[in-house]
Amino acid sequence: MRIKGLLRSPRYDLAEILLVVSIATISILIRSLSATFPLSIQEVDSWYIFYHAVMLAQAHNNVYSVPPDVKAWFPSGFFIEKLDSLGLPLIISLVSSPFFSSYGINAVFTASLFMSVALAGLGVVATYLAISGLTRSKAGATIGALIVALSPALTYKNLIGGLPKTSWGAVLVLLSIYLLNRAIERRKPHYGALASIPLFLAEIVWGGYIYIDIGLIVAAFLAILLNRNDEVTTKSITLMTVFTSFATSLVPSSIGFLSQITQGLMMILTSMILLVDLYFTKKLDKRYPKALVLSSFAVAFMIIANVVIAVSEKVPVPSRYYAIVNPFYQTSVPIYRTIAEYIPQSLTSLLFDFGLALFISIPGMYYLFKVGNLPGLWLLVLGVVSIYGVSAQPYLFNYTAYMVAALAGLGVHFVLTRVKESKMKVPSSIFLLLIGFSLVADSGSAVLASDVPSSLITSGSPYNAPNYAWTNTLNWIRNHTDPKSVIFSWWDYGYWLEVVGNRTVIDQNNTNNITQIKLMAEIFLNNETEAANIIENYFHLYPYGDPRYTVPVYIVAYDAVTIYGDKAFIGYPTNIGGQFIGYTNSMGDIGKAMGAMTTVAGYPVNEYLNVTLINSTEFNIYRNFISNPSLANSLLGIVSNSYTMAWTNKTYNSLIANMFIEGLQVQGYTVIAPFTANISPSSIDLGKPLPGVFMEYFQPVQISMYPLYQRDYQVYIMVVVYQFVQPGTIAQA
């Protein structure tokens, strides 16, 4: 049985189709394991995508009439980027449309889960098509598809409900490469118009379209320098870019740092480069070397670009992209030094993420450079740039994983071809056997990575046990606070509070105003009086009971707490599961205060951590247990891992510390001062009790504690909600 039409060359028989469907089914089944847990929307960004899909569905899919996001960070209010309403939210809304009138938001929720199922399958198909189209190699295409299906690291973001924009962007780009390659191979340029459909979707689904567009321009230059441009290629690219540019020009607002029109012009520049090359090839080839003409054209373009930049007095490159090009710039921006997705990765991290595929991708790159046409060179550029980019900023991982898988499939084809040409069968078998062992190991890890609840259900803890402290808090906020309330919290939980809690937040995961985040850090790190002054002077919000009061203001924080009898310890035991000896560490806001918050606020961390106390404690343990080196090293590890709890007086007086201390004390617990335990060979003193804390400007109104671990001590996830009140006034709740 043969399928004809667009897929006529190469042909795909029934066995091949069944193979791809089987691999796609495996990918879907692995990622679907996470759907067995409640609240299957994963991570935090996914909640915001779901939120915009709901707004679009309520607006009958009219992106021009979507209401402003009145729950966005205060005091901007009425804040919305149309980009957030396009791409995945629009597709999700369209899928849910036939059922929205009957099932409402539940239809959108179900469509969100369906989109993740579609991604798990479509990613396999796109990878297979891209590789087989460029090589006509079933073996290479199968390996590439299996890498995508069984990747444990890719599974973390591609779980059901994950809605990763970067993954969708990569899959759509691979489909564009496949269709563009078909247009050139079949010498039917009008198929380039078909390639514009997934390319347009990639442009609006993923905000990192700059990689796609500039990658295409660089690939065009390479094609010219390597003599791989021809009339069919130019016509195919022109149709693809023109149709894509026209579609993006209809976007209701900017989809990035370039406006709709200028973004389209940047794409058309690719066609212009190829057309100029054809002109010089036909007319001036004998008199002017092509490389010289091309270089002159590039220099002219750079001069024009610099003039435009000088006139506009603005560099049209977002700081996150500039930080990739200039790694030293990244260290100069405090927020980039605190976000894991912006911190450069080591080589060992890359090897752990991509495994054997990273090595196999190298011969794939060589193959594309040696024999690839323009679509192949486009994939080469995208792959090389993305690997470099992910080494600088890990948030590109999901996108890069697909590029590496495609390059690895091409590498398999290249190696097998060379082995076949050399007439050696044994090395080929060993090579495939090695890849097979790697994929079997990956499949087991992928299953374990998928069989976990969402981050909201685990309350952001490093353990996969379900925990409902955050969901209980969000439900309380939604049901027991005024809809006009403003919520202050560290930005990590902004989307949860905005979307699930349905309240206005002070900062969220898409907050571009670094000053806003800096002020939030200052509120947490200073005493309650200074925190109250910041809220009043910078945000013009006033405590309940003040004559200037307008709307309720709440502050939310979370961390782990350990309960031992009637004593409470902030944080969780660093040797959780072992004997409790009084030393704890933070998995929540205390840990973030001692690193991310101090960095963003510009405060020296040694003002909050007592280094002398850490050193003296470690020295005393070493001296007391010198006769038992094994026990001494174990104890030193526990203490050194608790360094975030070695507080100075400034930390004890900070709002973030007092919120947890008072929150535990009002429940009747005696709170033990962190890092005050005393361990000797004969006894263990768990630490000194703290005096009572009673804040005047902030009153606890809701405390959620949910068990995480129980032994002879109990570890809880604790989320506290405080209301901003005038001293002497009783909180509303």
C-alpha positions in Angstrom: 0.0 0.0 0.0 1.4 3.4 -1.0 0.3 6.9 -0.1 0.7 9.4 -2.9 0.4 13.2 -3.1 2.6 15.5 -1.2 4.4 12.6 0.4 5.0 10.8 -2.9 8.8 11.2 -2.7 9.9 9.5 -0.7 7.0 7.1 -0.4 5.7 5.9 2.9 4.4 2.3 2.9 2.0 0.8 5.5 4.7 -0.8 7.6 6.5 2.6 7.9 3.3 4.4 8.8 2.6 1.7 11.5 6.1 2.1 12.8 5.8 5.9 13.2 2.3 5.5 14.8 3.7 3.0 17.2 6.5 5.2 18.3 4.1 8.2 18.6 1.8 6.0 20.7 4.6 5.1 23.1 5.5 8.8 23.4 1.9 9.6 24.2 1.5 6.8 26.8 4.7 7.8 28.6 3.7 11.5 28.9 0.1 10.6 29.8 1.1 8.9 33.1 1.1 12.4 34.7 -2.6 12.7 33.9 -3.4 10.2 36.7 -2.9 12.9 39.2 -5.4 15.7 39.9 -4.9 19.2 38.5 -2.9 18.1 35.5 -1.9 21.5 34.3 1.9 21.5 34.8 4.4 24.1 36.0 3.4 27.8 36.2 3.5 29.1 32.7 1.0 26.5 31.5 -1.6 28.0 33.9 -1.2 31.3 32.2 -1.6 29.8 28.7 -4.7 28.0 30.0 -6.0 31.3 31.4 -5.6 33.1 28.1 -7.3 30.2 26.3 -10.3 30.7 28.6 -10.4 34.4 27.8 -10.3 33.7 24.1 -13.0 31.1 24.4 -15.2 33.6 26.2 -14.5 36.2 23.5 -15.5 33.6 20.8 -11.9 33.3 19.6 -11.7 37.0 18.5 -8.1 38.0 19.5 -9.0 41.6 18.9 -11.7 41.6 21.5 -10.0 39.7 24.3 -10.5 41.8 27.4 -7.4 43.1 29.2 -5.9 41.0 31.9 -7.1 42.9 34.9 -5.5 40.4 37.3 -2.0 41.2 36.0 0.6 42.6 38.2 -0.3 45.8 40.1 -0.1 48.8 39.7 -0.1 48.6 35.9 -3.4 46.8 35.7 -5.2 46.2 32.5 -2.1 44.6 31.2 -2.1 42.1 28.3 0.3 41.1 25.5 -1.6 39.8 22.5 1.2 37.3 22.1 -0.2 35.6 25.2 -3.5 35.2 23.4 -2.1 33.8 20.2 -0.4 30.5 19.4 -1.3 27.8 21.9 -4.1 29.6 23.7 -5.8 30.3 20.3 -5.4 26.7 19.2 -6.7 25.4 22.5 -9.7 27.7 22.4 -10.5 26.7 18.8 -10.3 23.0 19.8 -12.7 23.6 22.7 -15.1 25.8 20.8 -17.6 23.1 19.8 -18.0 22.1 23.4 -17.6 25.4 25.2 -21.3 26.3 25.2 -22.1 23.1 27.0 -19.1 22.5 29.3 -17.6 26.0 29.6 -14.1 26.2 31.2 -14.0 22.4 31.6 -13.9 22.1 27.8 -10.9 24.4 27.7 -9.2 22.4 30.4 -9.8 19.2 28.5 -8.5 20.8 25.2 -5.4 21.8 27.1 -4.7 18.2 28.0 -5.5 17.1 24.5 -2.9 19.6 23.1 -0.2 17.9 25.2 -1.3 14.5 23.8 -1.0 15.9 20.3 2.4 17.3 21.0 3.7 14.0 22.3 2.6 12.3 19.0 3.3 15.1 16.6 6.8 15.6 17.9 7.6 12.1 16.8 6.0 12.5 13.4 7.7 15.8 12.7 11.1 14.4 13.6 10.7 11.3 11.5 9.5 13.4 8.5 12.3 15.9 8.7 15.0 13.2 8.8 13.5 10.9 6.2 12.9 13.9 3.9 16.5 15.0 4.1 18.1 11.6 3.9 15.4 9.0 2.8 16.8 6.9 5.6 14.3 4.9 7.6 16.9 3.9 10.2 18.1 7.4 10.9 14.5 8.7 11.0 13.4 5.9 13.4 16.3 6.6 15.8 15.5 10.3 15.8 11.8 9.6 16.5 12.7 7.2 19.3 15.0 9.8 20.9 12.1 12.2 21.0 9.6 9.6 22.3 11.9 8.2 25.0 13.8 11.3 26.1 13.5 11.4 29.9 14.7 15.0 30.1 12.2 16.2 27.5 9.5 14.4 29.4 9.8 16.9 32.3 8.3 19.7 30.3 6.2 17.7 27.8 4.0 16.0 30.4 0.2 16.1 29.9 -0.8 19.7 30.7 2.7 21.0 30.3 1.9 23.2 27.2 5.6 24.1 26.5 5.8 26.8 23.9 9.4 26.0 23.1 8.5 22.3 22.3 5.7 23.4 20.0 8.0 25.9 18.3 10.6 23.2 17.6 8.0 20.7 16.2 6.5 23.3 13.9 9.9 24.3 12.6 10.7 20.6 11.8 7.4 20.4 9.9 8.4 23.6 8.0 11.8 22.1 7.1 10.1 19.0 5.9 7.6 20.8 3.6 10.3 23.2 2.3 12.5 20.3 1.5 9.6 18.6 -0.4 9.1 21.8 -2.4 12.7 21.9 -3.5 13.2 18.2 -4.1 10.0 17.9 -6.2 10.8 21.2 -7.9 7.4 22.5 -7.1 7.9 25.9 -5.4 4.3 26.4 -4.6 4.7 23.8 -1.8 6.7 26.5 -0.1 3.4 28.2 0.6 2.4 25.1 2.6 5.6 25.4 4.6 4.5 28.9 5.6 1.6 27.4 7.7 3.6 25.6 10.4 6.3 28.4 10.2 3.7 31.0 10.9 2.4 29.0 13.8 5.9 28.6 15.1 6.4 32.3 14.9 3.4 33.1 17.1 3.5 30.0 19.4 7.0 30.5 20.6 8.4 34.0 21.5 11.9 32.9 20.4 11.1 33.3 16.8 14.4 35.3 16.4 16.2 32.0 16.3 14.0 30.8 13.5 14.3 33.9 11.3 18.0 34.7 11.8 18.7 31.0 11.4 17.1 31.0 8.0 19.1 34.1 6.9 22.3 32.5 8.0 21.4 29.3 6.2 20.7 31.3 3.0 24.2 32.8 3.2 25.7 29.3 3.7 23.7 27.9 0.7 25.1 30.7 -1.5 28.7 30.2 -0.3 28.4 26.4 -0.8 26.8 26.8 -4.2 23.5 25.2 -3.2 21.1 28.0 -4.2 19.1 27.7 -7.4 15.9 29.1 -8.9 13.6 26.5 -7.3 15.1 27.0 -3.9 14.7 30.8 -4.2 11.1 30.6 -5.4 10.2 28.1 -2.6 11.8 30.2 0.1 10.2 33.4 -1.3 6.7 31.9 -1.2 7.2 30.6 2.3 8.5 33.8 3.7 6.0 36.1 1.9 3.0 34.0 3.1 4.5 33.8 6.6 5.2 37.6 6.7 1.7 38.4 5.5 0.2 36.1 8.2 2.3 37.7 10.9 1.3 41.2 9.7 -2.3 40.3 10.8 -1.2 39.8 14.4 -3.0 42.4 16.4 0.1 43.6 18.3 3.9 43.0 18.4 4.9 39.4 18.7 8.4 40.3 20.0 10.9 43.1 19.9 10.1 43.7 16.2 6.7 44.9 15.1 4.5 42.9 12.8 5.8 44.7 9.6 9.5 44.8 10.4 9.4 41.2 11.6 7.9 40.2 8.2 10.6 42.3 6.4 13.3 40.4 8.2 11.9 37.2 6.8 11.7 38.6 3.3 15.3 39.6 3.6 16.1 35.9 3.2 14.4 35.8 -0.2 16.2 39.1 -1.2 19.6 37.5 -0.4 18.8 34.5 -2.6 17.4 36.6 -5.4 20.5 38.9 -5.4 22.7 35.8 -5.5 20.8 34.5 -8.6 21.1 37.8 -10.3 24.9 38.0 -9.8 25.3 34.3 -10.7 23.6 35.0 -14.1 24.8 38.4 -14.9 28.1 39.2 -13.1 29.5 35.8 -12.3 32.6 36.1 -14.5 33.6 39.6 -13.4 32.9 39.4 -9.6 33.6 36.6 -7.2 30.4 35.5 -5.5 32.0 35.6 -2.1 33.1 39.2 -2.6 29.6 40.3 -3.7 27.9 38.4 -0.8 30.3 40.0 1.7 29.6 43.4 0.3 25.9 42.8 0.6 26.3 41.7 4.2 28.5 44.8 5.1 25.9 47.1 3.5 23.1 45.4 5.5 25.1 45.8 8.7 25.7 49.5 8.0 22.0 50.1 7.4 21.1 48.2 10.6 23.6 50.3 12.6 22.1 53.5 11.2 18.6 52.4 12.1 19.8 51.5 15.6 21.6 54.8 16.0 18.5 56.8 14.9 16.1 54.9 17.1 18.6 55.0 20.1 17.5 51.5 21.0 19.2 48.2 20.4 16.4 45.9 19.0 17.6 42.8 20.9 15.9 41.7 24.1 18.3 41.4 27.0 17.8 37.6 27.3 19.1 37.2 23.7 21.9 39.6 24.2 23.0 37.7 27.3 23.5 34.6 25.1 25.7 36.5 22.7 27.5 38.3 25.5 27.7 35.9 28.5 29.4 38.7 30.6 26.2 40.8 30.3 24.3 38.1 32.1 26.2 38.5 35.3 25.4 42.2 35.3 21.7 41.7 35.5 20.7 40.5 39.0 17.5 38.7 38.0 19.4 36.6 35.5 21.8 35.4 38.2 18.8 34.1 40.3 16.7 32.3 37.7 17.8 28.7 37.0 16.6 28.9 33.4 19.1 31.7 32.7 22.2 30.3 34.5 24.8 28.8 32.1 25.1 25.0 32.1 28.2 23.0 32.3 29.2 20.4 29.7 28.3 17.6 32.1 24.8 19.0 32.4 24.4 19.1 28.6 25.6 15.5 28.4 23.1 14.5 31.1 20.3 16.3 29.3 20.9 15.0 25.8 23.0 11.9 26.4 24.2 9.9 23.5 22.2 11.9 21.0 24.6 14.9 21.6 27.5 12.9 20.3 25.6 11.3 17.4 24.5 14.8 16.3 28.1 15.8 15.4 28.3 13.5 12.3 24.8 14.7 11.5 26.0 18.3 11.4 28.9 17.3 9.2 26.5 15.5 6.8 24.3 18.6 6.5 27.2 20.8 5.8 28.6 18.4 3.2 25.5 17.5 1.3 22.5 19.4 2.7 20.4 21.7 0.7 19.0 25.0 2.1 16.4 23.3 4.4 19.2 21.0 5.7 21.5 24.0 6.3 18.6 25.7 8.1 18.4 22.7 10.5 22.2 22.8 10.9 22.2 26.4 11.9 19.2 26.0 14.2 20.9 23.0 15.8 24.3 24.5 16.4 22.9 27.8 17.7 20.4 26.1 20.0 23.1 23.9 21.5 25.2 27.0 22.2 22.1 28.9 23.4 21.0 26.1 25.8 24.5 26.0 27.3 24.0 29.7 28.2 20.3 29.6 29.1 18.7 26.3 29.9 15.1 27.6 29.1 15.9 26.7 25.5 16.2 23.0 26.4 12.8 21.9 25.1 13.5 23.5 21.7 17.0 22.2 21.5 16.1 18.6 22.4 14.2 18.3 19.1 17.0 19.8 17.1 19.5 17.4 18.7 17.2 14.5 18.0 16.9 15.4 14.3 20.7 15.9 14.0 21.3 12.6 15.8 19.0 10.8 13.3 21.0 12.4 10.5 24.2 11.3 12.2 23.0 7.7 12.4 22.3 7.8 8.6 25.7 9.2 7.9 27.6 6.7 10.1 25.6 3.7 8.7 26.2 4.9 5.1 29.9 5.2 5.6 30.1 1.8 7.3 28.1 0.3 4.4 30.5 1.9 1.9 33.4 0.4 3.7 31.7 -3.1 3.7 32.0 -3.6 7.4 29.0 -5.2 9.0 30.1 -5.7 12.6 30.8 -2.0 13.5 27.3 -1.2 12.2 25.7 -3.7 14.5 27.7 -2.5 17.5 26.8 1.1 16.7 23.0 0.3 16.6 23.3 -1.9 19.7 24.9 0.9 21.6 22.1 3.3 20.6 19.5 0.6 21.5 20.9 0.2 25.0 20.9 3.9 25.5 17.2 4.2 24.4 16.2 1.3 26.7 17.7 3.1 29.6 16.1 6.4 28.5 12.7 4.7 28.3 12.8 3.6 32.0 13.9 7.1 33.1 11.2 8.7 31.0 8.5 6.6 32.7 9.8 7.6 36.1 10.0 11.2 35.1 6.4 11.2 33.8 4.8 9.4 36.8 4.7 12.5 38.9 2.1 15.1 39.9 2.1 18.7 38.8 4.3 21.2 40.6 1.2 22.8 42.1 0.3 19.4 43.7 3.8 18.9 45.0 3.8 22.5 46.3 7.1 23.2 44.6 9.0 20.8 46.9 11.8 18.6 45.6 9.8 15.6 46.5 7.1 14.1 44.2 4.7 13.2 47.0 1.3 15.0 46.5 0.8 17.9 48.8 -2.1 20.2 48.9 -0.9 23.2 51.0 -0.8 25.5 48.0 -4.1 24.3 46.5 -5.8 24.8 49.9 -4.4 28.3 50.1 -5.4 29.2 46.6 -8.9 28.0 47.2 -9.1 30.0 50.4 -7.9 33.1 48.6 -10.4 32.7 45.8 -13.3 32.0 48.1 -12.6 34.2 51.2 -11.0 37.4 50.0 -12.4 40.4 48.2 -12.1 40.0 44.4 -10.4 43.4 44.3 -7.6 42.2 46.7 -3.9 42.6 45.7 -1.6 39.7 46.6 2.1 40.2 47.3 4.4 37.2 47.0 7.7 36.2 45.4 7.2 36.1 41.6 7.6 32.3 41.3 4.0 31.8 42.4 2.4 34.7 40.5 0.6 32.7 37.9 -0.9 30.4 40.5 -2.2 33.3 42.5 -3.5 35.1 39.5 -5.1 32.2 37.6 -6.1 29.7 40.3 -6.5 32.2 43.1 -8.2 34.7 40.7 -6.6 37.7 42.3 -4.4 40.6 41.2 -0.7 40.0 42.0 2.2 42.3 42.5 4.5 40.3 40.3 4.2 37.1 38.3 6.3 34.9 36.0 5.9 37.2 33.0 6.8 40.4 34.9 9.4 42.3 32.9 9.6 45.1 35.4 12.7 44.1 37.4 12.1 47.1 39.7 8.8 45.5 40.7 10.5 42.2 41.7 13.3 44.2 43.5 10.7 46.0 45.6 9.1 42.6 46.5 12.5 41.3 47.6 13.0 44.5 49.8 9.6 44.0 51.4 10.5 40.4 52.5 14.1 41.2 53.5 13.4 44.2 55.7 11.5 44.5 59.0 7.7 45.0 59.0 7.8 48.8 59.4 10.0 49.2 56.3 7.9 46.7 54.4 4.8 48.8 55.2 6.6 51.9 54.0 7.5 50.3 50.7 3.9 49.2 50.1 2.5 52.6 50.9 5.1 54.8 49.2 5.7 52.7 46.0 2.4 51.0 45.4 0.1 53.5 47.1 -1.7 50.7 48.9 -2.7 51.2 52.5 -3.4 48.9 55.5 -6.9 47.9 56.4 -8.1 50.5 59.0 -6.1 53.4 57.5 -8.3 56.3 56.3 -6.6 55.9 52.9 -7.5 52.2 52.6 -8.9 51.2 49.2 -8.4 47.4 48.7 -7.3 44.5 50.8 -3.6 43.6 50.6 -2.3 40.2 51.5 1.2 38.7 51.6 1.8 35.0 50.8 4.9 33.0 51.6 5.7 29.3 51.8 8.3 26.9 53.1 8.7 23.5 54.8 8.5 23.2 58.6 9.5 20.3 60.8 7.5 19.5 64.0 9.2 17.5 66.7 6.9 17.1 69.7 5.7 20.6 70.5 8.7 22.2 68.9 8.7 23.7 65.4 11.7 24.2 63.2 11.5 26.2 60.0 12.7 24.2 57.0 13.1 20.4 56.5 15.9 18.2 57.9 18.9 18.1 55.6 19.1 14.3 56.4 15.3 13.8 56.0 14.5 10.2 56.8 17.4 10.0 59.3 17.6 10.9 62.9 16.6 14.5 63.5 19.4 16.6 65.2 17.9 20.1 64.9 19.5 21.3 61.6 17.2 22.1 58.7 17.3 23.6 55.2 14.9 25.6 53.2 13.1 24.5 50.0 11.0 27.6 49.8 11.0 31.3 50.4 13.7 31.3 53.1 16.1 29.7 50.8 15.2 32.1 48.0 15.6 35.0 50.5 19.1 34.0 51.2 20.0 33.9 47.5 17.7 35.2 44.9 16.1 38.0 46.9 19.3 39.4 48.3 20.8 39.3 44.8 17.9 41.1 43.2 17.6 43.6 46.1 21.4 44.3 45.9 21.9 43.4 49.6 25.1 41.6 50.7 24.1 38.1 51.6 26.5 38.1 54.6 24.2 40.7 56.2 21.7 37.8 56.5 23.9 34.7 56.9 26.2 34.4 59.9 29.4 33.0 58.3 31.2 33.0 61.6 28.5 30.9 63.2 28.7 28.4 60.3 32.5 28.1 60.7 32.5 27.8 64.5 29.7 25.1 64.4 31.6 23.0 61.9 34.8 23.4 63.9 33.2 22.3 67.1 31.7 19.2 65.4 35.1 18.3 63.9 36.7 18.7 67.3 34.1 16.7 69.3 34.0 13.8 66.8 37.6 13.7 65.6 37.8 10.1 67.0 35.1 9.0 64.6 35.9 10.5 61.2 33.0 8.8 59.4 30.4 10.2 61.9 32.2 13.6 61.8 31.9 13.8 58.1 28.3 12.9 58.1 27.5 15.5 60.7 29.5 18.1 58.9 27.5 17.4 55.7 24.3 17.9 57.6 25.4 21.2 59.1 27.0 22.6 55.9 23.8 21.9 54.0 21.9 23.9 56.5 23.8 27.1 55.9 20.8 29.1 54.7 19.4 28.9 58.3 22.4 30.5 60.0 20.7 33.8 60.5 21.9 37.1 61.6 19.9 39.5 63.7 18.8 41.3 60.5 17.3 38.0 59.2 15.5 37.4 62.5 13.9 40.9 62.2 12.9 40.4 58.5 9.3 40.1 57.4 9.9 36.8 55.7 11.3 35.2 58.9 8.7 36.7 61.2 5.9 35.4 58.9 6.9 31.8 59.6 7.8 32.3 63.2 4.5 34.0 64.1 2.6 31.6 61.9 3.9 28.7 63.9 3.6 30.4 67.3 -0.1 31.2 66.8 -0.7 27.5 66.3 0.8 26.8 69.8 4.3 25.6 68.7 7.5 26.6 70.4 9.7 27.8 67.5 13.4 26.9 67.8 15.9 29.3 66.5 17.6 27.9 63.4 21.2 26.7 63.5 21.3 26.8 67.4 21.4 23.0 67.9 24.4 21.7 69.9 25.7 18.2 69.2 28.2 16.4 71.4 29.2 12.7 71.7 27.0 12.3 74.8 23.9 14.4 73.9 21.9 16.5 71.4 20.5 19.9 72.2 17.9 20.7 69.5 18.3 24.5 69.9 17.1 27.6 71.7 13.4 28.7 71.7 12.6 32.1 70.1 10.7 34.8 71.9 7.1 35.5 70.8 6.6 37.4 67.6 3.6 39.7 67.2 3.7 41.9 64.1 1.6 45.0 64.1 1.2 45.7 60.4 0.7 42.1 59.2 -1.7 39.6 60.8 -2.0 35.9 59.9 -5.4 35.1 58.3 -4.8 31.7 56.8 -2.2 29.0 57.4 -2.2 25.8 55.4 0.0 22.9 56.7 0.0 19.6 54.8 2.1 16.6 55.8 5.0 15.7 53.5 6.9 13.2 55.7 6.2 11.5 59.0 8.4 9.6 61.3 9.3 10.4 64.9 9.1 14.0 63.5 6.8 15.4 60.9 7.6 17.6 57.9 4.9 19.9 56.6 4.6 22.2 53.6 3.4 25.5 55.2 1.8 28.3 53.2 1.0 31.5 55.2 -1.3 34.4 54.2 -1.0 37.7 56.1 -3.2 40.7 55.7 -1.7 44.3 55.7 -3.5 46.1 58.6 -3.2 49.3 60.6 -1.7 48.6 64.0 -4.5 48.0 66.5 -6.9 46.9 63.8 -8.2 43.3 63.5 -7.8 41.8 60.1 -11.0 41.3 58.0 -10.7 37.5 57.7 
